[in-house]
């Protein structure tokens, strides 16, 4: 059985994205993050490992910085095009 915190982080006209931190109360596996996307009544779930979660956080942080600087170059961070 899993339990955890759940939050809907985005919506559009036809769907939403939610994130849930999963904790296996029988401790058969490590903590995981479950990412659900729903669109037009269909749901797709993805379990993210710690490495995948780190990469997602990095990419979202980079995208946020670009949004904050209105797409201007971020001094020496030219790895994303």
GIKA-V541837 format. One record per residue. N is the residue number from 1. OMEGA is omega in degrees with one decimal (999 if undefined). Layout:
BEGIN
N|OMEGA ; N|OMEGA
END
This chain:
BEGIN
1|179.9 ; 2|172.3 ; 3|178.4 ; 4|179.7 ; 5|177.9 ; 6|178.7 ; 7|172.5 ; 8|-172.9 ; 9|179.2 ; 10|178.3 ; 11|168.4 ; 12|-175.1 ; 13|-173.0 ; 14|-178.0 ; 15|179.3 ; 16|175.1 ; 17|175.5 ; 18|-179.0 ; 19|179.5 ; 20|172.4 ; 21|-177.0 ; 22|175.7 ; 23|179.1 ; 24|-173.8 ; 25|176.0 ; 26|174.7 ; 27|175.7 ; 28|179.5 ; 29|179.1 ; 30|172.0 ; 31|178.3 ; 32|174.6 ; 33|178.9 ; 34|179.1 ; 35|179.0 ; 36|171.8 ; 37|179.2 ; 38|178.3 ; 39|179.2 ; 40|176.5 ; 41|178.6 ; 42|-179.3 ; 43|175.3 ; 44|179.6 ; 45|178.0 ; 46|172.0 ; 47|-178.2 ; 48|173.8 ; 49|178.2 ; 50|178.9 ; 51|178.7 ; 52|178.2 ; 53|176.6 ; 54|179.5 ; 55|178.4 ; 56|178.6 ; 57|178.3 ; 58|-177.5 ; 59|177.9 ; 60|177.5 ; 61|178.4 ; 62|179.1 ; 63|178.4 ; 64|177.5 ; 65|177.7 ; 66|178.2 ; 67|-178.6 ; 68|-179.6 ; 69|179.1 ; 70|174.9 ; 71|178.8 ; 72|179.3 ; 73|-178.3 ; 74|174.5 ; 75|174.4 ; 76|177.2 ; 77|-174.5 ; 78|-177.4 ; 79|177.0 ; 80|179.4 ; 81|999
END
